[in-house]
Amino acid sequence: MSSKTKTSGKVSDRLDHHSRRSFLRAAATGAITAPYFVPARAFGANAPSNRITLGCIGLGNQGTPLMKRFLEQADAQVLAVCDVNRGSNGYKDDHQLLGREPAKQIVENFYAERRPSNVYKGCDAYNDFRKVIERDDIDAVIVAAPDHWHAIMTLMAIENHKDVYCEKPLARTVSEQQAIVRAVRQHKRILQTGSHERSNPLVRRACELVRNGKIGEVKRVVTHVGRHNKVGPGPGWTPTPVPDGFDYPMWLGPAPEAPYHKDRCLYRFRFNYDYAGGQVANFGAHSNDMAQWGLGMDDSGPVEVECLFADFLPEGSLFNAATYTCFRCVYANGIELICQTAEPSVRCIFEGSEGLVRVDQLGANFFTIPESLATWEPGANDIRLGSGDNHYRNFLDCVKSRNEPIAPVEVGHRSGTICHIGNIACRMNARLNWDPASERFIGSKAEEANSYLESDLTRPWHL
Ligand SMILES: NC(=O)c1ccc[n+]([C@@H]2O[C@H](COP(=O)([O-])OP(=O)(O)OC[C@H]3O[C@@H](n4cnc5c(N)ncnc54)[C@H](O)[C@@H]3O)[C@@H](O)[C@H]2O)c1
């Protein structure tokens, strides 16, 4: 994280200081009579408002609808939004207006509609996420910035005693993910990974079928990731002017210096390895997460990963992530996982000696062989994989109860790792041995492969 960042001293000092300061601030603004603005921790679990105060970082294609999901939760209060884009079109849907000012407007309109006065002006909009993280009246932050920012933002938030909802994939590299795992455990924070299929009852049922042996012995899992859904400029492309209201240096942050082009940033960052892991990490953080869940591999991973096929755009193209990929992982028990670019409406197929379970797009459907499995329900002695159907609610509940969320940090890390090591095998066009205990490649080509695991953040940003 930035050398400019400070973290405070002892937790107890911080809490005392927070409580006093929040109370005084609330009293000074007259907000003490209104439920708005008082952080939940200022008064403990039985606070009059009992609201969890939130700061949302990254208000683009995913961050804006995500923020709305949290607005819907009566015990949450969005106090701050942050984006390096003041507000513009040019996201996934070219006509959608997103960024910090549109987000602030959404928040204030939402709360205004619920007040007799129809007026609410209590959401601050920031360009610099450190201003959100340093606020002592914010309990938790939602990180929905591009992947190259996940580790820095999450680590800074954790060190400032915030709980974190971090979008998937957990981070851009394996070592960044490991740093997040360590920090969450060391600082005893709640972290929910945005692999929200864990809160999908159909996905859960599919995985319960597999875990309870209903398709017999599992032989193979096939996961799908989508193709590039945007076209970027080819070799010889020329930079374009940075739009007014867009803080490009702060968008790049820990990524290497690079000339601006609109296709580098909003939404399209996912097609460039400097910022993300291509569609493998984008879709795979869901589909490979389902595979890990169904296989019961949340605390482990495969022992081998091999590129079967990978295709890239010509050297010099702005998008450098593989356009098509197919890689094969093998677990120690012999089960194969094939992750391939294919129809993304199919997410994950578990193939067993006595049947099959296929989870379709966003877990909206599942298909079984034999058909009768579709109505199977776990009995009292069967393995059950949790409950609930709202990933955001689950996060807030866990912030209050301090219980583990449905997609805790280790889950995000291990599922993300499948995507990252698959990408590494494809970038090297290699077959590699992976040790899920030490989380390092071993054997032939290990040195080069391990170098991809490391974080390569540009100074002054560091883990
Ligand atoms: N759970 C899901 O199904 C799902 C779906 C889509 C995206 N995502 C994840 O959400 C994240 C964002 O993806 P997206 O599609 O919304 O991208 P996006 O480009 O549309 O939005 C990212 C936003 O973050 C902002 N940003 C960049 N650097 C910032 C910084 N330093 N401080 C504050 N804001 C900054 C950008 O300006 C942009 O508005 C990614 O990690 C992606 O994998 C998850």
PDBQT file of the ligand as one rigid body, heavy atoms in Angstrom, charges set to zero:
ROOT
HETATM    1  N1  LIG A 501     -19.535 -10.744  -8.984  1.00  0.00    +0.000 N 
HETATM    2  C1  LIG A 501     -19.731 -10.572 -10.271  1.00  0.00    +0.000 C 
HETATM    3  O1  LIG A 501     -20.515 -11.258 -10.898  1.00  0.00    +0.000 OA
HETATM    4  C2  LIG A 501     -18.972  -9.496 -10.995  1.00  0.00    +0.000 A 
HETATM    5  C3  LIG A 501     -19.463  -8.998 -12.214  1.00  0.00    +0.000 A 
HETATM    6  C4  LIG A 501     -18.723  -8.015 -12.865  1.00  0.00    +0.000 A 
HETATM    7  C5  LIG A 501     -17.538  -7.549 -12.320  1.00  0.00    +0.000 A 
HETATM    8  N2  LIG A 501     -17.101  -8.057 -11.150  1.00  0.00    +0.000 N 
HETATM    9  C6  LIG A 501     -15.824  -7.596 -10.572  1.00  0.00    +0.000 C 
HETATM   10  O2  LIG A 501     -15.977  -6.241 -10.183  1.00  0.00    +0.000 OA
HETATM   11  C7  LIG A 501     -14.745  -5.546 -10.381  1.00  0.00    +0.000 C 
HETATM   12  C8  LIG A 501     -15.019  -4.325 -11.243  1.00  0.00    +0.000 C 
HETATM   13  O3  LIG A 501     -15.452  -4.751 -12.516  1.00  0.00    +0.000 OA
HETATM   14  P1  LIG A 501     -16.396  -3.847 -13.418  1.00  0.00    +0.000 P 
HETATM   15  O4  LIG A 501     -16.885  -4.637 -14.533  1.00  0.00    +0.000 OA
HETATM   16  O5  LIG A 501     -17.388  -3.165 -12.542  1.00  0.00    +0.000 OA
HETATM   17  O6  LIG A 501     -15.357  -2.746 -13.955  1.00  0.00    +0.000 OA
HETATM   18  P2  LIG A 501     -15.622  -1.219 -14.318  1.00  0.00    +0.000 P 
HETATM   19  O7  LIG A 501     -14.444  -0.729 -15.039  1.00  0.00    +0.000 OA
HETATM   20  O8  LIG A 501     -16.961  -1.094 -14.964  1.00  0.00    +0.000 OA
HETATM   21  O9  LIG A 501     -15.731  -0.532 -12.889  1.00  0.00    +0.000 OA
HETATM   22  C9  LIG A 501     -14.615  -0.335 -12.065  1.00  0.00    +0.000 C 
HETATM   23  C10 LIG A 501     -14.696   1.065 -11.499  1.00  0.00    +0.000 C 
HETATM   24  O10 LIG A 501     -13.601   1.227 -10.601  1.00  0.00    +0.000 OA
HETATM   25  C11 LIG A 501     -13.098   2.524 -10.788  1.00  0.00    +0.000 C 
HETATM   26  N3  LIG A 501     -11.728   2.607 -10.282  1.00  0.00    +0.000 N 
HETATM   27  C12 LIG A 501     -10.573   2.243 -10.879  1.00  0.00    +0.000 A 
HETATM   28  N4  LIG A 501      -9.524   2.517 -10.093  1.00  0.00    +0.000 NA
HETATM   29  C13 LIG A 501     -10.038   3.089  -8.972  1.00  0.00    +0.000 A 
HETATM   30  C14 LIG A 501      -9.446   3.629  -7.807  1.00  0.00    +0.000 A 
HETATM   31  N5  LIG A 501      -8.119   3.672  -7.615  1.00  0.00    +0.000 N 
HETATM   32  N6  LIG A 501     -10.262   4.152  -6.861  1.00  0.00    +0.000 NA
HETATM   33  C15 LIG A 501     -11.605   4.155  -7.038  1.00  0.00    +0.000 A 
HETATM   34  N7  LIG A 501     -12.216   3.675  -8.141  1.00  0.00    +0.000 NA
HETATM   35  C16 LIG A 501     -11.434   3.142  -9.091  1.00  0.00    +0.000 A 
HETATM   36  C17 LIG A 501     -13.217   2.766 -12.275  1.00  0.00    +0.000 C 
HETATM   37  O11 LIG A 501     -13.157   4.129 -12.596  1.00  0.00    +0.000 OA
HETATM   38  C18 LIG A 501     -14.559   2.124 -12.575  1.00  0.00    +0.000 C 
HETATM   39  O12 LIG A 501     -15.609   3.065 -12.470  1.00  0.00    +0.000 OA
HETATM   40  C19 LIG A 501     -13.786  -6.538 -11.009  1.00  0.00    +0.000 C 
HETATM   41  O13 LIG A 501     -12.949  -7.077 -10.035  1.00  0.00    +0.000 OA
HETATM   42  C20 LIG A 501     -14.696  -7.609 -11.572  1.00  0.00    +0.000 C 
HETATM   43  O14 LIG A 501     -14.093  -8.881 -11.625  1.00  0.00    +0.000 OA
HETATM   44  C21 LIG A 501     -17.801  -9.003 -10.462  1.00  0.00    +0.000 A 
ENDROOT
TORSDOF 0
